[in-house]
Amino acid sequence: MSTAAGLLPSANVSSRVLNVMKNIRCVPETVAATAKFSDLGLDSLHKKELAGMLEKEFCVEVSANSAANFHSVEDVTKFFSSHPKAR
């Protein structure tokens, strides 16, 4: 499902991001859509692992620079909600 502009709806993206995050060992089963990575204990290796998982989920390559700017679930949601190639 996509919006008129061909972008994915934020609510859908957020839900998918949260489901992917649950596969990272240090992330609790219940994660808020407003969670900050520092509060979850994600370090740079976790963020790299997460970026790879999200690339597969949304069929979009995430540059190291973009991944470095992911500090919260909201950051990731905004990235994929505004990416024209995200599926």
N, CA, C and O atoms as CSV, one atom per row, in Angstrom:
chain,resi,resn,atom,element,x,y,z
A,1,MET,N,N,0.846,-1.178,0.000
A,1,MET,CA,C,0.000,0.000,0.000
A,1,MET,C,C,0.886,1.234,0.000
A,1,MET,O,O,1.831,1.314,0.785
A,2,SER,N,N,0.600,2.191,-0.859
A,2,SER,CA,C,1.391,3.415,-0.912
A,2,SER,C,C,0.469,4.607,-1.020
A,2,SER,O,O,-0.711,4.479,-1.345
A,3,THR,N,N,1.030,5.766,-0.741
A,3,THR,CA,C,0.258,6.991,-0.822
A,3,THR,C,C,0.187,7.444,-2.267
A,3,THR,O,O,0.788,6.828,-3.147
A,4,ALA,N,N,-0.550,8.525,-2.514
A,4,ALA,CA,C,-0.711,9.042,-3.870
A,4,ALA,C,C,0.632,9.371,-4.502
A,4,ALA,O,O,0.802,9.191,-5.707
A,5,ALA,N,N,1.585,9.848,-3.718
A,5,ALA,CA,C,2.895,10.211,-4.244
A,5,ALA,C,C,3.792,8.984,-4.420
A,5,ALA,O,O,4.949,9.113,-4.817
A,6,GLY,N,N,3.264,7.803,-4.127
A,6,GLY,CA,C,4.040,6.584,-4.257
A,6,GLY,C,C,4.878,6.264,-3.028
A,6,GLY,O,O,5.673,5.325,-3.048
A,7,LEU,N,N,4.710,7.032,-1.962
A,7,LEU,CA,C,5.467,6.800,-0.738
A,7,LEU,C,C,4.666,5.917,0.211
A,7,LEU,O,O,3.435,5.911,0.189
A,8,LEU,N,N,5.380,5.180,1.035
A,8,LEU,CA,C,4.718,4.320,2.015
A,8,LEU,C,C,4.161,5.156,3.159
A,8,LEU,O,O,4.787,6.134,3.567
A,9,PRO,N,N,2.990,4.786,3.683
A,9,PRO,CA,C,2.414,5.509,4.823
A,9,PRO,C,C,3.276,5.325,6.076
A,9,PRO,O,O,3.763,4.226,6.342
A,10,SER,N,N,3.459,6.391,6.832
A,10,SER,CA,C,4.306,6.363,8.026
A,10,SER,C,C,3.883,5.290,9.028
A,10,SER,O,O,4.737,4.624,9.615
A,11,ALA,N,N,2.599,5.117,9.226
A,11,ALA,CA,C,2.123,4.118,10.196
A,11,ALA,C,C,2.545,2.712,9.780
A,11,ALA,O,O,2.933,1.900,10.621
A,12,ASN,N,N,2.469,2.431,8.499
A,12,ASN,CA,C,2.885,1.133,7.976
A,12,ASN,C,C,4.390,0.948,8.144
A,12,ASN,O,O,4.847,-0.113,8.568
A,13,VAL,N,N,5.147,1.971,7.814
A,13,VAL,CA,C,6.605,1.906,7.930
A,13,VAL,C,C,7.004,1.712,9.383
A,13,VAL,O,O,7.853,0.872,9.682
A,14,SER,N,N,6.412,2.468,10.281
A,14,SER,CA,C,6.732,2.364,11.701
A,14,SER,C,C,6.494,0.951,12.217
A,14,SER,O,O,7.329,0.404,12.937
A,15,SER,N,N,5.386,0.370,11.862
A,15,SER,CA,C,5.060,-0.992,12.278
A,15,SER,C,C,6.098,-1.992,11.766
A,15,SER,O,O,6.529,-2.882,12.500
A,16,ARG,N,N,6.488,-1.841,10.519
A,16,ARG,CA,C,7.483,-2.744,9.930
A,16,ARG,C,C,8.852,-2.560,10.576
A,16,ARG,O,O,9.561,-3.537,10.819
A,17,VAL,N,N,9.224,-1.320,10.853
A,17,VAL,CA,C,10.502,-1.045,11.506
A,17,VAL,C,C,10.524,-1.701,12.892
A,17,VAL,O,O,11.512,-2.337,13.261
A,18,LEU,N,N,9.456,-1.549,13.646
A,18,LEU,CA,C,9.388,-2.146,14.981
A,18,LEU,C,C,9.490,-3.665,14.907
A,18,LEU,O,O,10.147,-4.277,15.749
A,19,ASN,N,N,8.856,-4.278,13.924
A,19,ASN,CA,C,8.947,-5.737,13.765
A,19,ASN,C,C,10.365,-6.172,13.452
A,19,ASN,O,O,10.823,-7.191,13.970
A,20,VAL,N,N,11.068,-5.426,12.618
A,20,VAL,CA,C,12.459,-5.745,12.291
A,20,VAL,C,C,13.337,-5.587,13.527
A,20,VAL,O,O,14.204,-6.420,13.788
A,21,MET,N,N,13.113,-4.530,14.278
A,21,MET,CA,C,13.941,-4.264,15.455
A,21,MET,C,C,13.851,-5.367,16.499
A,21,MET,O,O,14.809,-5.596,17.237
A,22,LYS,N,N,12.735,-6.040,16.570
A,22,LYS,CA,C,12.558,-7.110,17.552
A,22,LYS,C,C,13.512,-8.273,17.307
A,22,LYS,O,O,13.693,-9.119,18.183
A,23,ASN,N,N,14.129,-8.325,16.117
A,23,ASN,CA,C,15.084,-9.382,15.795
A,23,ASN,C,C,16.489,-9.081,16.298
A,23,ASN,O,O,17.383,-9.920,16.181
A,24,ILE,N,N,16.691,-7.901,16.854
A,24,ILE,CA,C,17.991,-7.549,17.422
A,24,ILE,C,C,17.970,-7.934,18.898
A,24,ILE,O,O,17.067,-7.551,19.642
A,25,ARG,N,N,18.951,-8.675,19.293
A,25,ARG,CA,C,18.980,-9.311,20.611
A,25,ARG,C,C,18.736,-8.358,21.776
A,25,ARG,O,O,18.012,-8.718,22.704
A,26,CYS,N,N,19.305,-7.169,21.764
A,26,CYS,CA,C,19.185,-6.286,22.937
A,26,CYS,C,C,17.884,-5.478,22.962
A,26,CYS,O,O,17.608,-4.773,23.932
A,27,VAL,N,N,17.095,-5.582,21.906
A,27,VAL,CA,C,15.850,-4.813,21.832
A,27,VAL,C,C,14.730,-5.601,22.511
A,27,VAL,O,O,14.511,-6.768,22.184
A,28,PRO,N,N,14.023,-4.978,23.447
A,28,PRO,CA,C,12.922,-5.683,24.116
A,28,PRO,C,C,11.768,-5.987,23.150
A,28,PRO,O,O,11.629,-5.362,22.099
A,29,GLU,N,N,10.964,-6.947,23.537
A,29,GLU,CA,C,9.828,-7.365,22.694
A,29,GLU,C,C,8.843,-6.225,22.454
A,29,GLU,O,O,8.252,-6.129,21.378
A,30,THR,N,N,8.670,-5.380,23.433
A,30,THR,CA,C,7.772,-4.237,23.270
A,30,THR,C,C,8.602,-2.975,23.129
A,30,THR,O,O,9.253,-2.535,24.077
A,31,VAL,N,N,8.572,-2.399,21.941
A,31,VAL,CA,C,9.336,-1.197,21.634
A,31,VAL,C,C,8.357,-0.127,21.185
A,31,VAL,O,O,7.476,-0.381,20.364
A,32,ALA,N,N,8.517,1.066,21.729
A,32,ALA,CA,C,7.646,2.183,21.355
A,32,ALA,C,C,8.116,2.796,20.046
A,32,ALA,O,O,9.307,2.785,19.733
A,33,ALA,N,N,7.174,3.328,19.290
A,33,ALA,CA,C,7.507,3.994,18.031
A,33,ALA,C,C,8.311,5.267,18.258
A,33,ALA,O,O,8.839,5.848,17.311
A,34,THR,N,N,8.403,5.700,19.508
A,34,THR,CA,C,9.162,6.908,19.847
A,34,THR,C,C,10.501,6.574,20.510
A,34,THR,O,O,11.202,7.474,20.974
A,35,ALA,N,N,10.856,5.296,20.558
A,35,ALA,CA,C,12.069,4.864,21.252
A,35,ALA,C,C,13.330,5.421,20.608
A,35,ALA,O,O,13.461,5.480,19.386
A,36,LYS,N,N,14.252,5.827,21.477
A,36,LYS,CA,C,15.565,6.275,21.031
A,36,LYS,C,C,16.530,5.097,21.140
A,36,LYS,O,O,16.469,4.321,22.094
A,37,PHE,N,N,17.418,4.970,20.158
A,37,PHE,CA,C,18.340,3.840,20.138
A,37,PHE,C,C,19.244,3.812,21.366
A,37,PHE,O,O,19.564,2.738,21.876
A,38,SER,N,N,19.654,4.977,21.840
A,38,SER,CA,C,20.528,5.024,23.016
A,38,SER,C,C,19.814,4.449,24.245
A,38,SER,O,O,20.449,3.813,25.086
A,39,ASP,N,N,18.510,4.667,24.352
A,39,ASP,CA,C,17.733,4.123,25.471
A,39,ASP,C,C,17.577,2.604,25.372
A,39,ASP,O,O,17.384,1.923,26.379
A,40,LEU,N,N,17.665,2.086,24.147
A,40,LEU,CA,C,17.533,0.646,23.930
A,40,LEU,C,C,18.873,-0.080,24.041
A,40,LEU,O,O,18.919,-1.311,24.033
A,41,GLY,N,N,19.956,0.680,24.143
A,41,GLY,CA,C,21.275,0.072,24.250
A,41,GLY,C,C,21.891,-0.315,22.917
A,41,GLY,O,O,22.808,-1.136,22.880
A,42,LEU,N,N,21.410,0.254,21.827
A,42,LEU,CA,C,21.969,-0.058,20.512
A,42,LEU,C,C,23.292,0.673,20.326
A,42,LEU,O,O,23.359,1.893,20.477
A,43,ASP,N,N,24.337,-0.070,20.001
A,43,ASP,CA,C,25.625,0.536,19.703
A,43,ASP,C,C,25.804,0.576,18.189
A,43,ASP,O,O,24.880,0.248,17.444
A,44,SER,N,N,26.979,0.974,17.734
A,44,SER,CA,C,27.212,1.129,16.299
A,44,SER,C,C,27.077,-0.198,15.543
A,44,SER,O,O,26.620,-0.213,14.400
A,45,LEU,N,N,27.466,-1.296,16.162
A,45,LEU,CA,C,27.317,-2.603,15.504
A,45,LEU,C,C,25.848,-2.989,15.369
A,45,LEU,O,O,25.435,-3.522,14.339
A,46,HIS,N,N,25.065,-2.720,16.400
A,46,HIS,CA,C,23.629,-2.993,16.326
A,46,HIS,C,C,22.983,-2.157,15.230
A,46,HIS,O,O,22.129,-2.640,14.487
A,47,LYS,N,N,23.404,-0.887,15.137
A,47,LYS,CA,C,22.835,-0.005,14.116
A,47,LYS,C,C,23.190,-0.489,12.715
A,47,LYS,O,O,22.379,-0.387,11.795
A,48,LYS,N,N,24.398,-1.014,12.555
A,48,LYS,CA,C,24.804,-1.560,11.252
A,48,LYS,C,C,23.973,-2.805,10.920
A,48,LYS,O,O,23.519,-2.973,9.788
A,49,GLU,N,N,23.783,-3.658,11.900
A,49,GLU,CA,C,22.957,-4.853,11.727
A,49,GLU,C,C,21.522,-4.461,11.373
A,49,GLU,O,O,20.910,-5.042,10.477
A,50,LEU,N,N,21.002,-3.478,12.083
A,50,LEU,CA,C,19.645,-2.996,11.830
A,50,LEU,C,C,19.527,-2.439,10.416
A,50,LEU,O,O,18.552,-2.722,9.720
A,51,ALA,N,N,20.502,-1.657,9.989
A,51,ALA,CA,C,20.466,-1.081,8.635
A,51,ALA,C,C,20.391,-2.185,7.583
A,51,ALA,O,O,19.636,-2.072,6.617
A,52,GLY,N,N,21.165,-3.246,7.764
A,52,GLY,CA,C,21.128,-4.365,6.821
A,52,GLY,C,C,19.774,-5.051,6.792
A,52,GLY,O,O,19.279,-5.420,5.727
A,53,MET,N,N,19.181,-5.218,7.956
A,53,MET,CA,C,17.865,-5.856,8.037
A,53,MET,C,C,16.796,-4.975,7.389
A,53,MET,O,O,15.886,-5.470,6.724
A,54,LEU,N,N,16.923,-3.668,7.594
A,54,LEU,CA,C,15.950,-2.737,7.014
A,54,LEU,C,C,16.100,-2.639,5.501
A,54,LEU,O,O,15.114,-2.445,4.790
A,55,GLU,N,N,17.326,-2.773,5.008
A,55,GLU,CA,C,17.538,-2.788,3.558
A,55,GLU,C,C,16.747,-3.925,2.926
A,55,GLU,O,O,16.106,-3.751,1.890
A,56,LYS,N,N,16.798,-5.077,3.555
A,56,LYS,CA,C,16.052,-6.241,3.043
A,56,LYS,C,C,14.551,-6.028,3.164
A,56,LYS,O,O,13.800,-6.369,2.250
A,57,GLU,N,N,14.112,-5.473,4.275
A,57,GLU,CA,C,12.680,-5.266,4.515
A,57,GLU,C,C,12.065,-4.290,3.512
A,57,GLU,O,O,10.958,-4.515,3.022
A,58,PHE,N,N,12.785,-3.204,3.206
A,58,PHE,CA,C,12.225,-2.152,2.364
A,58,PHE,C,C,12.799,-2.108,0.951
A,58,PHE,O,O,12.434,-1.239,0.159
A,59,CYS,N,N,13.701,-3.048,0.630
A,59,CYS,CA,C,14.306,-3.144,-0.715
A,59,CYS,C,C,14.987,-1.837,-1.125
A,59,CYS,O,O,14.875,-1.401,-2.271
A,60,VAL,N,N,15.690,-1.223,-0.184
A,60,VAL,CA,C,16.377,0.043,-0.413
A,60,VAL,C,C,17.754,-0.045,0.231
A,60,VAL,O,O,17.889,-0.527,1.356
A,61,GLU,N,N,18.769,0.417,-0.478
A,61,GLU,CA,C,20.110,0.468,0.094
A,61,GLU,C,C,20.197,1.658,1.049
A,61,GLU,O,O,19.762,2.764,0.728
A,62,VAL,N,N,20.763,1.411,2.219
A,62,VAL,CA,C,20.944,2.455,3.220
A,62,VAL,C,C,22.439,2.758,3.293
A,62,VAL,O,O,23.229,1.896,3.677
A,63,SER,N,N,22.826,3.969,2.928
A,63,SER,CA,C,24.237,4.343,2.977
A,63,SER,C,C,24.707,4.405,4.426
A,63,SER,O,O,23.906,4.559,5.348
A,64,ALA,N,N,26.009,4.283,4.607
A,64,ALA,CA,C,26.579,4.377,5.952
A,64,ALA,C,C,26.269,5.742,6.564
A,64,ALA,O,O,26.039,5.852,7.768
A,65,ASN,N,N,26.265,6.769,5.735
A,65,ASN,CA,C,25.965,8.116,6.205
A,65,ASN,C,C,24.525,8.210,6.708
A,65,ASN,O,O,24.268,8.797,7.759
A,66,SER,N,N,23.591,7.630,5.957
A,66,SER,CA,C,22.186,7.636,6.382
A,66,SER,C,C,22.004,6.847,7.665
A,66,SER,O,O,21.315,7.292,8.583
A,67,ALA,N,N,22.623,5.673,7.729
A,67,ALA,CA,C,22.502,4.827,8.917
A,67,ALA,C,C,23.068,5.522,10.152
A,67,ALA,O,O,22.555,5.347,11.257
A,68,ALA,N,N,24.118,6.305,9.965
A,68,ALA,CA,C,24.715,7.027,11.091
A,68,ALA,C,C,23.759,8.069,11.664
A,68,ALA,O,O,23.891,8.478,12.818
A,69,ASN,N,N,22.800,8.492,10.852
A,69,ASN,CA,C,21.815,9.487,11.300
A,69,ASN,C,C,20.578,8.855,11.925
A,69,ASN,O,O,19.651,9.568,12.307
A,70,PHE,N,N,20.550,7.548,12.033
A,70,PHE,CA,C,19.443,6.866,12.683
A,70,PHE,C,C,19.706,6.858,14.190
A,70,PHE,O,O,20.597,6.153,14.663
A,71,HIS,N,N,18.939,7.634,14.932
A,71,HIS,CA,C,19.090,7.695,16.383
A,71,HIS,C,C,17.819,7.256,17.109
A,71,HIS,O,O,17.809,7.125,18.333
A,72,SER,N,N,16.752,7.032,16.347
A,72,SER,CA,C,15.484,6.635,16.957
A,72,SER,C,C,14.627,5.906,15.923
A,72,SER,O,O,14.916,5.919,14.726
A,73,VAL,N,N,13.584,5.280,16.412
A,73,VAL,CA,C,12.623,4.626,15.515
A,73,VAL,C,C,12.013,5.671,14.585
A,73,VAL,O,O,11.780,5.398,13.407
A,74,GLU,N,N,11.757,6.855,15.107
A,74,GLU,CA,C,11.170,7.920,14.288
A,74,GLU,C,C,12.092,8.328,13.142
A,74,GLU,O,O,11.616,8.602,12.040
A,75,ASP,N,N,13.413,8.374,13.385
A,75,ASP,CA,C,14.364,8.707,12.316
A,75,ASP,C,C,14.277,7.682,11.184
A,75,ASP,O,O,14.250,8.039,10.006
A,76,VAL,N,N,14.233,6.423,11.556
A,76,VAL,CA,C,14.168,5.353,10.562
A,76,VAL,C,C,12.842,5.422,9.805
A,76,VAL,O,O,12.812,5.273,8.583
A,77,THR,N,N,11.763,5.645,10.524
A,77,THR,CA,C,10.447,5.742,9.898
A,77,THR,C,C,10.404,6.889,8.897
A,77,THR,O,O,9.888,6.729,7.791
A,78,LYS,N,N,10.937,8.032,9.275
A,78,LYS,CA,C,10.964,9.182,8.363
A,78,LYS,C,C,11.779,8.870,7.114
A,78,LYS,O,O,11.389,9.237,6.006
A,79,PHE,N,N,12.913,8.190,7.295
A,79,PHE,CA,C,13.777,7.862,6.155
A,79,PHE,C,C,13.017,7.014,5.132
A,79,PHE,O,O,12.979,7.346,3.947
A,80,PHE,N,N,12.412,5.917,5.599
A,80,PHE,CA,C,11.752,5.003,4.662
A,80,PHE,C,C,10.404,5.543,4.175
A,80,PHE,O,O,9.977,5.222,3.066
A,81,SER,N,N,9.740,6.347,4.980
A,81,SER,CA,C,8.464,6.947,4.544
A,81,SER,C,C,8.683,7.971,3.445
A,81,SER,O,O,7.784,8.213,2.639
A,82,SER,N,N,9.851,8.570,3.401
A,82,SER,CA,C,10.118,9.592,2.392
A,82,SER,C,C,10.983,9.084,1.238
A,82,SER,O,O,11.295,9.840,0.319
A,83,HIS,N,N,11.370,7.808,1.282
A,83,HIS,CA,C,12.221,7.258,0.228
A,83,HIS,C,C,11.338,6.758,-0.920
A,83,HIS,O,O,10.503,5.876,-0.719
A,84,PRO,N,N,11.518,7.311,-2.111
A,84,PRO,CA,C,10.642,6.944,-3.229
A,84,PRO,C,C,10.770,5.491,-3.703
A,84,PRO,O,O,9.872,4.983,-4.373
A,85,LYS,N,N,11.866,4.826,-3.365
A,85,LYS,CA,C,12.057,3.445,-3.833
A,85,LYS,C,C,11.698,2.406,-2.777
A,85,LYS,O,O,11.753,1.206,-3.050
A,86,ALA,N,N,11.335,2.844,-1.592
A,86,ALA,CA,C,10.975,1.895,-0.528
A,86,ALA,C,C,9.701,1.153,-0.914
A,86,ALA,O,O,8.735,1.742,-1.400
A,87,ARG,N,N,9.728,-0.155,-0.683
A,87,ARG,CA,C,8.558,-0.991,-0.985
A,87,ARG,C,C,8.094,-1.718,0.250
A,87,ARG,O,O,7.121,-2.470,0.194
